[in-house]
Amino acid sequence: MDTTPQTSFEGPLTRLTPVAQWLVLVALTAVFAGVMILGAVPAALLIGPMLAAVATGASGAGIRVPGLGFSGAQALVGLLIGASLEPAIIASFADIWPILLLSVLVTVAASSFLGYFVSRWRILPGTTAVWGSAPGAATAMVLMAGAFGADARLVAFMQYLRVIFVTLAAALIARLWVDTSGVEVPATVWFPPLDHAAFTVTLVTALGGGFLGRLMRLPAPFFLGGMLAGALVHLGGGLALELPPWLMGVAYMVVGWTIGLKFDRALLRTAFKALPQVIVSILALMALCGLLAWFLHVEWDVDPLTAYLATSPGGMDSVAIIAAAASQDVNLSFIMAVQMARFLFVLLAGPPISRMVARWAGP
């Protein structure tokens, strides 16, 4: 564990020992994450720890998450995404490919266009603005952005702010469209009984994925290596991966801490200064995706709620939960197929697109 203070300014936590700084961080994390969980805020176990770490770091703490812990968290997040690639969803790509192609290209083009202006107007720098606007899974985009030279902290600021906006909008529209008053959201079982054989396979796959990513010299090697290994084991081997909520909660917390502790006061000033413009870009992207949903409804007779949730720009896991709660009124497979296709496209094409848009925006 790195115990050397790494801040260049004095703050209320600067003179505390590293152990005391960690205790402050853990206490703030419990408060922030607990309030968000009670308020059903999306990605509470990632955003809560990240906000706690931002507050701790901005107060002069010099602690940092060990690199090995962050690498393991990345591998687990990649494993989760790889294991979510269901054969039925991938098979549906062939049936709805025109809709997939249109949805992916329009959403990516719109987000890149907005990222161009955020960068061009010097609201946020270069590829950071493009990755921050990318309509993919937020955690994956943050991890990928850092590997390709963007500022992962500002990308996280844009991505998770959009996750909150998009999820709240989707939940509101779903509530207005479908009566979900009688639907009970199942309580999360944080410590379910473990299948020890499957859990062992999961840990071995995570280790093997990280090693594979390093061996192949992939960007974000632990994340992408974990994702590839998870997909191979789940799709190719037909094996179930055991990823209990407590384990993923720890992984999200570590990712949030790693990002948040890197914020300093200068970066916070940059983020707050850019906040109005970032909110405008988020609302603009949501409006464009809403128009795309309307087009799918008119031209392909996709029911409006399904079309809106399918084209919703980000918060894939949250959108899946909202769609499942209204499962009798939406086509869940269609929604996840469109969301997954867009995510895979951004994952593969994101780096060259971000570099191209950054070049167009100028130095």
Secondary structure as UniProt FT lines:
FT   TURN            12..15
FT   HELIX           18..38
FT   TURN            39..40
FT   TURN            42..43
FT   HELIX           44..58
FT   TURN            59..60
FT   HELIX           67..83
FT   HELIX           87..91
FT   TURN            92..96
FT   HELIX           97..120
FT   TURN            121..122
FT   HELIX           126..133
FT   HELIX           138..147
FT   TURN            148..149
FT   HELIX           152..177
FT   TURN            181..182
FT   HELIX           196..215
FT   TURN            216..217
FT   HELIX           221..231
FT   HELIX           232..236
FT   HELIX           245..260
FT   TURN            261..262
FT   HELIX           265..300
FT   HELIX           304..311
FT   HELIX           316..325
FT   TURN            326..329
FT   HELIX           332..361
//
